[in-house]
């Protein structure tokens, strides 16, 4: 039996945050009914057309769900939604602030009517405060949470390369729903919960936030290098490929000098004895390291640092990641059906003995509308 088998989730969702959360629930066996606008659907369907004509964002976040087209501006659509909620365990939504209340489905009213229902709302900035109605796209929340200020090179602040604020909010919505389901087992009652993108990403900003608030200065941007540990970051090799290495302590520094740089005396150089010394004189040290690396290929350097038991990584492209030998060795890819044929998808990262994941097809727009209406005993014309 799948962990969430028998749990029904109604999702008024769009873009990334809520769809990412509900996909985790669907993969664990929950029935997720995704409500989409007639003819258009979730606007993430149109972000791009790179996956056999489908959006890369959409295929990532929407497998294992049922798609139902529903006009929530009509009385009939609202009536159908009410019937779905009546049978649901969870309602999750990331509509515009106040939209669900304007439709007549205020979370507090829903849980008063359906005491076992769990209602989860995801927004940019949360209810209340001057930011409540402010538009909140991922990049903008990255800025508000301070992430962009500490990401990038010394000269240029940069955003993260993925929708990290959406993902953070989606993960807290997912774990929040699991917590609420567990609590319902003990109390018999559902709850109203909310997750804001700002607060979700803010939780991940703990180290730099404390550093700035109590240290009296902002963390410095350091590109792909570590802000306070050195050597920890990218180094160019003789084949013009980059290898990342990471040293954590003085024992590793001495081993690195002896076995990788073949210069034991360097570990006792007054400029580099401690991490503070190395960080202060990192430009000089970088020149020394890359002068040595220039005589070797990246594969040879990786082999050397592995033998020295120094942490390291290759600078992979996304295609390199897709073909990563570790993922292949662990059989982490699985075929998933889509309206445009099979694609491969990465299995969820948590492995549990005796439990597999659903990973059912990605739905076409409105694919399950008729079946769900029949299940509710309603004619298709009611939508």
N, C-alpha and C positions, 0 to 999 in steps of 0.2 A: 504494500500500500504506500502510495506517495504521501509525504508529510502533510501536504495541504489539500489532499483529495477530499471533496465534499464542501470545500470553502468556495463561495461564489463572490466575485469581485466585480462591481460595476464601475467602469472607468470613464469619466468625463475628462479625457486627456488629449494633450496635443504636444507637439515638439518633443522634448527629451526627458525632462525631470520625472513627470508622472509615468510616461510609458516605460522608462527605464526601471522604475520601481515595480510596476505591475508585471513586467516581463520576468523579474526575479520570482514573483509569486506564482506566475503561470508555469515557469520551469519546474517548480516544486509541486505542481499538480493542482493548483487552484484553477477554477474556471474563471477566466477573465473575459467579460463582455465589454468590448471597446465601443463606445458610442461615437459615431462620426457624422459630420455634416453630410446631408444628401448631396450627391454628385461630386463634391470636392474632397470630403474626408479630412483627416488630420493633415494640416498643411505641411507637415514633415514629409509626406508622400511626394511632395514636389521640390524638395531641397536640391536634389540632383537626380541623375538617371544612370548612374555608373554601374549598378549591379544588375546586369541583364535588363536594363531599362527601368530599374527601380531605384529608389533613393537609398543611399548607403546608411543614412541615419535611420530610416524607417525599418529596413530589414534587421538592423542591429537591435532595435528596441521593441519589436512587435511580434516575434514568433509566439506560437502556442496560445494565441488569443482568438476570440470570435469577434468579427466586425459586424456592427449593426448600424445602418444608416437611420438617423432619427432627427426630425426637425423639432428642435427644442423651443422654437419660437411659436409653435402651434399648440393649441390645447390638446390635440390628439397625441402629439409627441410627448408632452408633459405627463399625460395620463399613462402612457406606456412606460415612461421612465419611473413613475410612481409605482407601477406594478413590478418593475424589475427590482427596485429598491426594497420593496416589501419582501422579496424572496432572497435578498442579498445578505451576506455577512459583512461586506466592506464596500463602502463607496469612497472612491479616491478621485480627486479632481484638481486640476491646475488651470481652471478658466481664469479670466480676468478678475481682479478684485471686485467682490460684490456681485458677480454675475449669477452665482448659484442662488444667492438670496433673492435677487430680482426675479428669478424663475419660479420662486416659491418653494425652494428646497433648502432653507436655512439649516445648517448642521444641527443646531441645538433643538430645533423643532422636529427634525427627523429622528433624533435619538429619544426625544420625548415620546414620539409615536411608535418607534421601534427600539425598545430599550437594549436589545442585543446588538444593534447595528454599530459598526465602527466607521466613523467618517473622518477621512484624512484630506486636508486641504494643503496644497503646495502653492506658495506665492513667492514673489521676489523679496518682499521686505516684511511680511507679516501684518496682522491686523493692528490698527492703531498707529499713532505716530504720524509725522508729516510725510513719511515715505510710502504710506500704505497704497496710494493710487499711482505711484511712480512706475513707469514701464521698466521692466527688469529683464533685459537680455543677458545672456551669459557673460559676454565681455564687460558689460557695464557693471555687473555685480562683482566681477574680478577686480575692477577698478575700485569700487566702493569698499571692498574688503581689504584693500591694500596689497593684493597679490601682484598686480602689475608693477607696483613700486619696487618690489624686491626681485622681480624676474627680468632677465635680459642681461645685456652687457652693461658695463659701467656707463657707457654713453647713451644707451637706448633701452628704455623700459619696454617690456614685451608681455603679451598675454600668454597663458598656457596654450599649448597646441591642441587641446581637447576641451570639450564643454565641461570644465571641471566644476563650476558652480551648479550646473544642472545635475551632474553625476552625484555630487555631494548631497544635494537635496533629495535626489531619488533614493540614494542609499539609506538616508535617515528615515525617509518615508517607509521604505521596505522594512527596516528593522523596527520602526515604530509600530507598523501594522502587526508584525510578528509578536511584539511585546503586548500589544492590545489583545490579540487573539489568545495569548497565554494567560493574560490577566482575566479575560472573559471566562476561561475554563474554571477559574477560582471563584469569581464573583457572580458570574451569570450576566454581567452587564457589559455593554459596549462603551464607546467613549467618543468624544470629539477631540481630534488632534490636528495640529498644524505644523508645518515645516516651512521655514523661509530659506531661500537661497542664500541670503546674506549671513544668517546665523549658522547654516550648515557649513558654508565655506569658512566662516569665521572660526568655527571649531578647529578647522585644519590649520589655521593661521596662528595657533597657540605659541609656538616657539618665537617667531619674529615679533608677535605682539608683546609678549613678556619682555623680550630683549629690548624693544624700543621703550616700553612704558617704564621699566625699572632700570634700564641701562643708560638711559639718557641720550641715546643716539639711534638712528635708524640703521637696520641691517643694510649692508652695501650689496649692490648687484654684482654678481661675479660670473655672469655667463654660465657656462657649463661646469665651472669649477665650484668647489665648496667654498662657502663664504669665510669659514674660520679654520679649516683643516687643510694642510698642504704637505706633500702633494696628494691631491684628491681631485681628479678631473681629467681633461683630455690632453693627450700628447701625440704629436705627429711622428710617424715612423718613416723609414726610408722609401716605402712604396706609396707615400702620400695618403695613407690611410691612418685613421685616428684610433688610438687605443685609450681607454679610460682605466686609470688605476686609482686605488683608494687605500691609503695608509691610515691606520687608526691609533698607533702607539709607537713608542721609541724602539721597542723590540722589532717591530716590522720595518721601521726606518733603517735599522742597522742591517737587517737581512736584505732589504732592497739594495742598499749600497754594496753589500758584499757579493750577492748572487746575480743581481740584474745589472747594476752599473759597473760591477767589478772594480770597485774603488772603496775599500773598507775605511780608508782614512777620511773619506768625505763625511761619514757619520759623526766624526769628532770635530769637524770644522765648526768653529765658533759661530758662524753665520747660520748653521742649520741644526744645532744640537737638539733644541726643543721644537715642538710644533709652533710655538709663538715665534721663535727665531725663523723657522722656515716660512711661515706666513708673511713675516715682515720682509724677508728677502726672497720672496717667491719668484720675482722676475729673473734674478740671477740663477736660482735653482732650476727654473724651467729651461733656461738656455743650456745648462749642464746636462739635464736629462735628455732633451731633444737632440743635443749633439751626439750623445751615445746612441739614441734610438735611430738616428739617421743611417747608421750602418746596418740596420736590420729591417726586415719586413715586419708587418704587423703580426703575422702568424708566428714569427720567431720571437717577438717580444712577448706575445701572449704565452708562448711555451716557457719562456724564462720566468715570467712573473708567476705562472702556475707552479713551477718547480720551487720557487721561493715562498710559495703559499701566501702570495699577495693578492688581495681582491682585485678583480679586473673585469672589463667588459669590452665588447666590440661596439663600435658606433653603427648599429644596424639601421637600415632603411625599413620602411613598413613591409616591403616585399621580402626583405631578409627575415623579418619577424614571422611573416606568413609561412616561410619555409624553415623556421627555427628547428634545429635537430632535436632539441629537448622536448618540444611540443609533439613532434613526430614520434619520438621514442616513447612518450607517455600516452600516445593515442588520444590526444586532446581535441582532435577535430571530428566533427560529426556532420553527416549530410542532413540538410533541412530543406523541405519542400517550400516552394514559393509559387505564386501565379505564373512566374516566368521560368519554371524549371528548378532543378536542384542547385543549391549552393552549399558551401561548407561553412560551418559556424564553430567557433571555439566553445567548448563545453564550459559551464559555470565553474569558477575556480575552487569551490569547496567540494571536496570528495568525502563521501560518507559511506562506510561499509554497509552494504545491503540496501542502499538507496541510489536510484538512478534519476536522471532528469528527463522531463517530458520532451522538450525541444520539438514541438509539433510545428506544422506549417505556418508560414506568414500569411495572413488572410488578405484576400482581395477586398476592395472596398464594398461593404454591404453584403459580403458573401454569406453571412449567417442570418440576415434580417428575417427572411421568410420563416426559417426554422424556429427562431426565437419567438416570433409572433404566434406561430402555431402552438408552441409550447405554452404561451400565455393565454391561449384560447382567443386570440384576436385576429381579425381579418387583415391582410396585408394592406388594404386600402386605408387603414387607420393612420399610416405614417404620412 
